[in-house]
């Protein structure tokens, strides 16, 4: 790992996140289209140097589709929300494949997963009457979000980091849905949504990068004489 490169990109990711969150109440398109995806751009740059090939390609796919979803949500298009949902479905699919590669399903975490599922069901039941023509896209997206969380719960190492990232993704999605369909894009809720979302992506990226380092260390240890 290039320590200096990593620190610079993480610092820029945090800085760009703070700039966007602090300015969100005062900016609109096209400034949002430029500022909103910047933290993900820097996470992509960080991932290029800090993940092994087994993880890197899928993580870059997940982040890239997330970036496209972020951009779509800022565009003044009639189908912007649908395009964003499609992008995030593809991002969740990439995360599922990534987690499956580093998962261990021998340690069952069904109680935690069932608790999350109940929470998600209550949240979905709350927003369902407000979805209108977006019912089908939201249901389809939820069907991909659920297995992503299940797989995140079963990664081999640093499960708490990756799982917390998946939980925050869920919370950001629910907060986004409430804000989008019930509160009509309240600015303060929008800031909360983006804070949860960025935090989720940070944790998923850092969690998988730590797993990569430990795996290499273990391989080196296993290959040591004696």
Buried (B, 14 or more C-beta within 10 A) or exposed (E): EEEEBBEBBBEBBBEBBEEBBEEBEEBEEEBBBEBBBBBBBBBBBBBEBBBEEEBBEBBBBBBBBBBBBBBBBBBEEEEBBBBBBBBBBBBBBBBBBBBBEBBEEEEEBEEBBEEBBEBBEEBBEBBEEBBEEBEEBBEEBBEBBBBBBBBBBBBBBBBEBBBBBBBBBBBBBBBBBBBBBEBEEBEEBBBBBBBBBBBBBBBBBBBBBBBBBEBEEEEEEEEEEE
